[in-house]
Amino acid sequence: MISKKLINTKILNRKENSILTSTNVFNYIKTKHSWHLVDPSPWPIIAALAAFTMTSGGVFYMHNYINGGNLLTLGFFMLLYVMFTWWRDIIREATFEDQHTFQVQRGLRLGMILFIVSEIMFFFAFFWAFFHSSLSPVFNIGGVWPPSAITIIPTSGIPLTNTFFLLSSGATVTWAHHSIIVRAKKQSLIALLCTLILAILFTCLQGLEYVEAPFTITDSVYGSCFYMTTGFHGFHVFIGTCFLFISFLRIVYNHFTSTHHFGFEAAAWYWHFVDVVWLFLFLAVYWWGGLS
């Protein structure tokens, strides 16, 4: 009898231990933590293929290969599609799945800061080329800056107007940010709409300036530096405008709260970066670079 009881007791203990062990494993799998383990996604590899297709198509198009332009167009639209779907998934993770905890947002902020630093280095190269050419003009352009054959764009015209528009947009985007913090949805929408209008006006005037400019990108190093610097800045303004427009839509759909709105914060940081770059560009390229 004793042996049977001992055997039954051991069997029961084993069953309980196995149940506890399986429960512990289950609890371990379901453990909540502060970090976001990203689900498997097809978009990185598709984005890489789209970028490869677009760049290859661009090279083929520039060398007049048959269907090079079609390959370039295919890669471009593939990239747009991946951007839409990938960012859609990120918005879903942040807004509906509550995956972007405080620690995750800290990592995203650090990533955005490093991205803006890399953009600063990108523009630093163009400013370096501009100052290298203007502080020590070579004999090929007459030894003077700006080159004697170049008719410069008046600083007090479109450049000064664009400076007013862009700096004003920096103020309105800050207004929108503070409105989100204090939960004033209507004020944030009005402020962000003003920012978008100012950004579109800036882009339109920049395009008008290019149409009426008395020189082209092929007119000596002055034309190259001018169009490369202002052109890439205009491209960044376009990207920032799209960034702010998506934030505007997300405010309309109540995706942001007073404490969880990093998507808008990233757009605002990027827009302030665009403002600061333009301020340096206006002072260096338009005003100082245009002094004869």
C-alpha positions as CSV (number, residue, x, y, z in Angstrom):
1,M,0.0,0.0,0.0
2,I,2.8,2.4,0.9
3,S,4.6,1.8,-2.3
4,K,1.4,2.4,-4.3
5,K,0.8,5.6,-2.5
6,L,4.3,6.8,-3.1
7,I,4.1,5.9,-6.8
8,N,0.7,7.8,-7.1
9,T,2.2,10.8,-5.3
10,K,5.2,10.9,-7.6
11,I,3.0,10.6,-10.7
12,L,0.8,13.5,-9.4
13,N,3.9,15.6,-8.6
14,R,5.2,15.0,-12.1
15,K,2.0,16.0,-13.7
16,E,1.8,19.2,-11.6
17,N,5.5,20.0,-12.5
18,S,4.8,19.5,-16.1
19,I,1.7,21.7,-15.9
20,L,3.7,24.4,-14.1
21,T,6.5,24.1,-16.6
22,S,4.2,24.5,-19.6
23,T,2.4,27.4,-17.8
24,N,5.8,29.1,-17.2
25,V,6.8,28.6,-20.8
26,F,3.4,30.0,-21.9
27,N,3.8,33.0,-19.6
28,Y,7.4,33.5,-20.8
29,I,6.2,33.7,-24.4
30,K,3.4,36.1,-23.5
31,T,5.7,38.3,-21.4
32,K,5.1,42.0,-22.0
33,H,8.2,44.2,-22.4
34,S,9.0,47.7,-23.5
35,W,10.6,46.8,-26.9
36,H,9.0,46.3,-30.2
37,L,9.8,43.0,-31.9
38,V,9.0,43.7,-35.5
39,D,6.9,41.1,-37.3
40,P,8.3,39.5,-40.5
41,S,7.7,41.9,-43.4
42,P,8.2,41.6,-47.1
43,W,8.8,45.3,-47.6
44,P,12.5,45.6,-47.0
45,I,13.5,43.1,-49.7
46,I,10.8,44.5,-52.1
47,A,12.1,48.1,-51.4
48,A,15.7,46.9,-52.2
49,L,14.5,45.4,-55.5
50,A,12.5,48.5,-56.3
51,A,15.6,50.7,-55.7
52,F,17.8,48.5,-57.8
53,T,15.2,48.5,-60.6
54,M,14.9,52.3,-60.5
55,T,18.6,53.0,-60.5
56,S,19.3,50.4,-63.2
57,G,16.5,51.8,-65.3
58,G,18.0,55.3,-64.8
59,V,21.4,54.2,-66.0
60,F,19.9,52.4,-69.0
61,Y,17.8,55.4,-69.9
62,M,20.8,57.8,-69.7
63,H,22.7,55.5,-72.1
64,N,19.7,55.3,-74.5
65,Y,19.0,51.6,-74.0
66,I,15.7,50.3,-75.2
67,N,13.0,50.3,-72.4
68,G,15.4,51.9,-70.0
69,G,12.8,54.6,-69.3
70,N,10.1,51.9,-68.7
71,L,12.3,50.2,-66.2
72,L,13.0,53.5,-64.4
73,T,9.2,54.2,-64.2
74,L,8.5,50.6,-63.0
75,G,11.1,51.0,-60.2
76,F,9.8,54.4,-59.2
77,F,6.2,53.2,-58.8
78,M,7.3,50.1,-57.0
79,L,9.2,52.3,-54.6
80,L,6.2,54.5,-54.1
81,Y,4.0,51.4,-53.4
82,V,6.5,50.0,-50.8
83,M,6.7,53.4,-49.1
84,F,2.9,53.6,-48.8
85,T,2.5,50.0,-47.5
86,W,5.5,50.0,-45.2
87,W,4.5,53.4,-43.6
88,R,0.9,52.1,-43.4
89,D,2.1,49.2,-41.3
90,I,4.2,51.4,-39.1
91,I,1.2,53.7,-38.5
92,R,-0.9,50.7,-37.6
93,E,1.7,49.4,-35.1
94,A,2.0,52.8,-33.5
95,T,-1.7,53.8,-33.4
96,F,-3.8,50.6,-33.1
97,E,-1.4,48.0,-31.8
98,D,0.3,50.3,-29.2
99,Q,3.7,48.9,-30.1
100,H,5.6,52.2,-29.8
101,T,6.2,52.4,-26.1
102,F,8.3,55.1,-24.4
103,Q,11.5,53.2,-25.0
104,V,10.7,52.6,-28.7
105,Q,9.9,56.2,-29.1
106,R,13.3,57.1,-27.6
107,G,15.0,54.9,-30.2
108,L,12.9,56.5,-33.0
109,R,13.9,60.0,-31.8
110,L,17.6,59.0,-31.8
111,G,17.2,57.6,-35.3
112,M,15.6,60.8,-36.5
113,I,18.3,62.9,-35.0
114,L,21.0,60.8,-36.6
115,F,19.2,61.1,-40.0
116,I,19.0,64.9,-39.7
117,V,22.8,64.9,-38.9
118,S,23.4,62.9,-42.0
119,E,21.4,65.4,-44.0
120,I,23.5,68.3,-42.5
121,M,26.6,66.5,-43.7
122,F,25.0,66.2,-47.2
123,F,24.5,69.9,-47.4
124,F,27.8,70.6,-45.9
125,A,29.5,69.1,-49.0
126,F,27.6,71.6,-51.2
127,F,28.4,74.6,-49.0
128,W,32.1,73.5,-49.0
129,A,32.1,73.4,-52.8
130,F,30.5,76.9,-52.9
131,F,33.0,78.5,-50.5
132,H,35.9,76.7,-52.0
133,S,35.0,78.2,-55.4
134,S,34.0,81.7,-54.1
135,L,36.9,82.4,-51.7
136,S,39.5,81.4,-54.2
137,P,38.1,81.9,-57.7
138,V,40.3,80.4,-60.4
139,F,41.4,82.1,-63.6
140,N,38.9,80.0,-65.7
141,I,36.1,82.2,-64.4
142,G,38.1,85.4,-64.5
143,G,39.5,85.3,-61.0
144,V,36.4,87.0,-59.6
145,W,33.2,85.9,-57.8
146,P,30.6,85.8,-59.0
147,P,32.0,85.2,-62.5
148,S,31.8,88.2,-64.7
149,A,29.6,86.5,-67.3
150,I,27.0,85.6,-64.7
151,T,24.0,87.9,-64.0
152,I,23.0,87.1,-60.4
153,I,19.5,86.8,-59.1
154,P,18.5,89.9,-57.0
155,T,18.4,89.0,-53.3
156,S,15.5,91.3,-52.5
157,G,13.1,89.6,-54.9
158,I,12.0,86.0,-54.8
159,P,14.8,84.8,-52.4
160,L,13.7,87.3,-49.7
161,T,10.1,86.5,-50.1
162,N,10.8,82.8,-49.9
163,T,12.8,83.4,-46.7
164,F,9.7,85.1,-45.2
165,F,7.5,82.2,-46.2
166,L,9.8,79.5,-44.9
167,L,10.5,81.2,-41.6
168,S,6.8,81.9,-41.1
169,S,6.1,78.2,-41.8
170,G,8.5,77.3,-39.0
171,A,6.5,79.4,-36.6
172,T,3.2,77.9,-37.7
173,V,4.5,74.3,-37.4
174,T,5.6,75.1,-33.8
175,W,2.1,76.5,-33.2
176,A,0.7,73.2,-34.5
177,H,3.0,71.2,-32.2
178,H,1.9,73.1,-29.1
179,S,-1.7,72.8,-30.1
180,I,-1.4,69.0,-30.2
181,I,0.2,69.0,-26.7
182,V,-2.7,71.0,-25.2
183,R,-5.2,68.9,-27.2
184,A,-6.5,71.7,-29.3
185,K,-7.3,69.8,-32.5
186,K,-8.9,72.7,-34.4
187,Q,-5.9,75.0,-33.7
188,S,-3.4,72.3,-34.8
189,L,-5.3,71.7,-38.1
190,I,-5.4,75.5,-38.8
191,A,-1.7,75.9,-38.0
192,L,-0.7,72.9,-40.0
193,L,-2.8,74.0,-43.0
194,C,-1.0,77.4,-42.9
195,T,2.3,75.6,-42.9
196,L,1.3,73.6,-45.9
197,I,0.1,76.7,-47.8
198,L,3.4,78.5,-47.1
199,A,5.4,75.4,-48.2
200,I,3.5,75.2,-51.5
201,L,4.0,79.0,-52.1
202,F,7.7,78.5,-51.4
203,T,7.9,75.7,-53.9
204,C,6.0,77.6,-56.6
205,L,8.2,80.7,-56.2
206,Q,11.3,78.5,-56.4
207,G,10.1,77.0,-59.6
208,L,9.3,80.5,-61.0
209,E,12.8,81.6,-60.0
210,Y,14.3,78.7,-62.0
211,V,12.2,79.5,-65.1
212,E,13.3,83.2,-65.0
213,A,16.9,82.7,-63.9
214,P,19.4,84.3,-66.3
215,F,21.9,81.4,-66.0
216,T,21.7,77.6,-66.1
217,I,23.4,74.7,-64.2
218,T,26.0,74.5,-67.0
219,D,27.1,78.2,-66.6
220,S,30.4,77.7,-64.8
221,V,30.9,76.5,-61.2
222,Y,28.5,79.2,-60.0
223,G,25.6,77.7,-61.9
224,S,26.5,74.2,-60.7
225,C,26.8,75.2,-57.0
226,F,23.6,77.3,-57.1
227,Y,21.4,74.7,-58.7
228,M,22.7,71.8,-56.8
229,T,22.3,73.5,-53.4
230,T,19.0,75.2,-54.0
231,G,17.6,72.2,-56.0
232,F,18.3,69.7,-53.3
233,H,16.9,72.1,-50.8
234,G,13.8,72.4,-52.8
235,F,13.6,68.6,-53.0
236,H,13.8,68.5,-49.2
237,V,11.0,71.1,-49.0
238,F,8.9,68.8,-51.2
239,I,9.6,65.8,-48.9
240,G,8.9,67.8,-45.8
241,T,5.6,69.0,-47.3
242,C,4.5,65.4,-47.9
243,F,5.6,64.6,-44.4
244,L,3.5,67.4,-42.9
245,F,0.5,66.5,-45.2
246,I,0.5,63.0,-43.8
247,S,0.6,64.4,-40.3
248,F,-2.3,66.6,-41.2
249,L,-4.4,63.6,-42.2
250,R,-3.4,61.7,-39.1
251,I,-4.6,64.6,-36.9
252,V,-7.9,64.6,-38.8
253,Y,-8.3,60.8,-38.0
254,N,-7.3,61.3,-34.3
255,H,-4.1,59.2,-34.5
256,F,-2.1,61.6,-32.2
257,T,-2.5,62.2,-28.5
258,S,-0.9,64.9,-26.3
259,T,1.8,62.4,-25.3
260,H,2.1,60.1,-28.3
261,H,2.7,62.0,-31.5
262,F,6.2,61.3,-32.6
263,G,5.1,61.1,-36.2
264,F,4.4,64.8,-36.1
265,E,7.4,65.6,-34.0
266,A,9.7,64.0,-36.6
267,A,8.0,66.0,-39.4
268,A,8.4,69.2,-37.3
269,W,12.1,68.5,-36.7
270,Y,12.7,67.8,-40.4
271,W,10.9,71.1,-41.3
272,H,13.0,73.1,-38.8
273,F,16.1,71.6,-40.4
274,V,14.8,72.7,-43.8
275,D,14.3,76.2,-42.4
276,V,17.8,76.4,-41.0
277,V,19.4,75.2,-44.2
278,W,17.5,77.8,-46.2
279,L,18.7,80.5,-43.8
280,F,22.3,79.6,-44.4
281,L,21.7,79.2,-48.1
282,F,20.0,82.6,-48.4
283,L,22.9,84.4,-46.5
284,A,25.7,82.5,-48.2
285,V,24.6,81.9,-51.8
286,Y,22.1,84.7,-52.5
287,W,23.4,87.6,-50.4
288,W,27.1,87.1,-49.7
289,G,27.7,85.1,-52.9
290,G,26.0,87.8,-55.0
291,L,28.2,90.6,-53.7
292,S,30.6,91.8,-56.4
